[in-house]
Amino acid sequence: MNRAYWLRDVALYGPWTDIVVIHHNEETGVVIALPDDGEWHVVCDGEQSGTVPLRQVRRFLDADGIGTWVLVKTGAAADVENGK
């Protein structure tokens, strides 16, 4: 089972405008649809974490086992994608 939440418009609190946190508690992999078609930066992938993006994804995330993934959007790109 997956648990996920999306923190929107959080730029007031730090460098990211949007944050998605996904918890996956099964050993089998799963493809998870992201909340929009925009580019998301993966900063935590179940094995590594930090503030520097590990990679970028669009539309879907492959959660390949038990772990937590954190995806973020930054700056002007997120503003355009969110209709601002």
N, C-alpha and C positions, 0 to 999 in steps of 0.2 A: 504494500500500500504506500502511496506517495502522499506527502503533505507539502503544501506550498503556500507561500504568501507573497504578495506584491506590494512593496512600499513605493507609492507614487509621489512625485513632486517633493522630494526630500532634500533638494539642493541647499536649503537653508541650513542644514545640519552637517554638510560635508561636501566632498567633491562630486558626488554622484547625484543625478536627478531621479533615477529610478533604481530600485533594487528588487530582485526576485530571489527568494531563498527556497530551495527544493530539498526535502528530506526523502530519501528512498531507502526503505528498510528490507528489501528483498535482494537475494544474491543474483537473481536473474536480471538481465538488462531490460531496459524499457526506453521507448522513445516518448519524450514529453513535449507536447505542444507549448510554445511560449505565448505570452499574452498578446503579442503583436508581431508584425513582420519585420520589425526593425533589427538593427545589429545590436547584439548583446555581448558584453565583454565578460568572460568567465574569470573570476578572481579566486574561486575555490572550486575544486573538482573532485573532492573525495580523497585525494592523495596529496595535493598541494594547496596552499592558500597564501594570500598576501594582498597587497594593494595594486600590484602591477598585473595587468591582464595576462592570463596564460594563453588565451586564444579567443577568437570571436565565433559566434554562432548566430544563425538567423532561423526563425520560425520553429526549430525543433532542437532539443537537447537529447543526446544519447546518455542516459544514466546507466552506467555499466556495472552495477552492483550496489552494495550497501554504501551509503555515504550521503554527504550534504554538498550541494552545489550552490554557489552564490554567483549571480549574474547581475551586471550593472550597466547603466547607460550614463553617459557624461555629456555635459554641455549642449552646444547648439544642435548637434545631431538629434539628441533626444527631444529638444524643444520642437524641431520640425516634425518629427514623427508623432509627437503628442498634439500637434495642431496649434502650437503657440507661435 
